[in-house]
Amino acid sequence: MSTSTDEVGTAPAPRYRSERVLDVVGLAARLFLGVVLVWAGFAKVGRPLTSQRAVQAYDLPFLSLDVAGWIGLALPFLEIVLGVLLVLGLFTRPAAIVGTLLMVVFVIGISQAWARGLTIDCGCFGGGGQVGANETKYPQEIARDASFALAGAWLWWRPRTLASLDRVLFGH
């Protein structure tokens, strides 16, 4: 620990304080992404047909309606599992990697729907499908999912956080 002072005359913060701040930022990022994934998954899990319709509404040329339907069925469960892992802080880096990539896919999906002139609800928290042109919220949805992707990227880069099972079970 250094005892030198800077030009203002205050001692620099000890290294352990800056590590603690980064751990708190990680906890906030973990809960931010984890809670929203659990929320989104539970909003869809009880409505499989609606979830399927939401994915099919993106009308992706490389996905058949059947494959899009299967994605609509599986996505809520994936979101719930990833969210629970993040909230608990268990396998944080792998869950953050998958969560980040999922958010990037969502941003790309919403962006391509907007660029192609589709008028759909993203289906992120239930619902989905066709909506009126004045009911789309593409910029807000992209910004929201990009912020979740940034939280996941933080955890991908630095998975060590406060109050995590990773720390208890594996010492990190």
N, C-alpha and C positions, 0 to 999 in steps of 0.2 A: 504494500500500500504506500503510495507516494504522499509525502507531506508538503510538497511544494505548492505554492499558490500561483494563481494566474494573475494577469495584470490588474484585475479588480481587487484582488486580495482575498479571495475566498478559496478554500481548499476544494480540489476536485472531489466529486462523489466517489466513494469507494466502489470498486468493481462489482461487489455483490449487490449493491443497490440497483445498478443498471441491469444486471441479470434478473433481479426480482421484477423490475418494471417490464422487461421482455416476457417474463413468465406470466405476468398479469395480462399483457396484451394478447398473449397466446390463449389464455383462458377466455378472454372476451371473444376472440376470433372463433375459438372452438364452440362456445355456446351460441354465438351469432349464427354460424353455419349449421350447427347440429340441431338447434331448436327449430329453425325454419325447415330443415329437411324432414324432421319428425312431423311437424305441422302439415307440410305439403303431402307427405305420404298418407297420414291419417285422413286428410280431407278427401283423398281419392280411393282409399283401399275398400271402402264399403260400397263403392259405386263403380263396379268394373266396366259396365257398358259405357258410362260417361267417360271414364278414363280412356277406354279404347277409342271412342269417338274423338276425344281431344287430340290424341296422337294422329289419328287418321286425317283430321282436318288440315294438318300441315301439308298433305298431298305431295309428299316427297316422291319424286320420280323413281328413285332407286329402291323404295320400299313398297312392297305389295301391301294391299289392305290387310291381308292376313298377318304379315310380319308386324305391321304397325299396330294391329290389334294385340298381338302377343307382347309387344313392348308396353302398350298401355296397361296390360295386366300385371306385368312384372315390375314396372317402374315404381309404383307406390311401396312395394316391399323393399326394393333396393334403397329408396329414400329413407324409409324407417330404420333399416339396419344401419346405414351410414350415419344417420342422425343420432341414433342411440350410442353407437361407438364413439362419436365425437363428444356427445354430452358427458359420457363416462370417462373420456380420455383414454380409451383403450384402442390400441393399434392406431394411434392418432395419425401418423404419417401415411400409412396406406389408405385409411379412410379419407384423409384430406386430399390425397392424390385423386382418388376416384370421385370425390365430391367436387373438386376443382374441374376435372375433366367433364363431369356431368353439367356443371354450370356453363362451361364453355360451349358444350353442345346445345344447351338451352339458348344461349345468346345467338349462336349461329342459326338455330331453328327459327327463332323469332325474327331475326334479321332477314332471313331468306323469305319468310312469309310476308314481311313488310315490303321487301324489294319486289316480290312477285305480285303485289297488290291484293293479297288474300285479306279478307276481313274476318279474323278469327280471334277468339279468346284464347290465351296461351294454355289454359287448362292447368296452370301451375298449382292452384289451390282448389282443385275440383272444377267442375264446369268444363268449359271448352267447347269447341265447335264454332259454327258460323255466328257472327254478330253483325250489327249494322256498322257501316263505315265510320260513323262518328263515335262508336263504342270501343274502338281499338285503343290500346295504350302501349304501343310498341316502344316508344322511347323510355317510358318509365320502367317497363318490364326488362328492357335491355340493361338499363342503369342498375336496377335492383339485382339482377342476376350477375352482373359484372362485379358488384360489391361483394356478393357472396363468393365469387370466384377469387377475388383478392384475399378474402379471409382464408379460403382454402389454400391459396398459394403461400400465404404467411406460414400456415401450419405445415405445409409441404417443406418449406425452407427451414422452419424452426418448430418442430413438433413438441418441444419441451414446454409444458405449461404447469400452472398451479392446479392443485386438486384433481390430479389425473390418476387413473388406475395404472397407466404406464409407469408413472413415478413409483407407485407403491409396489407393483409387481416386478418391474424390470429395472428400477433404479434410474430411470431417465424421464 
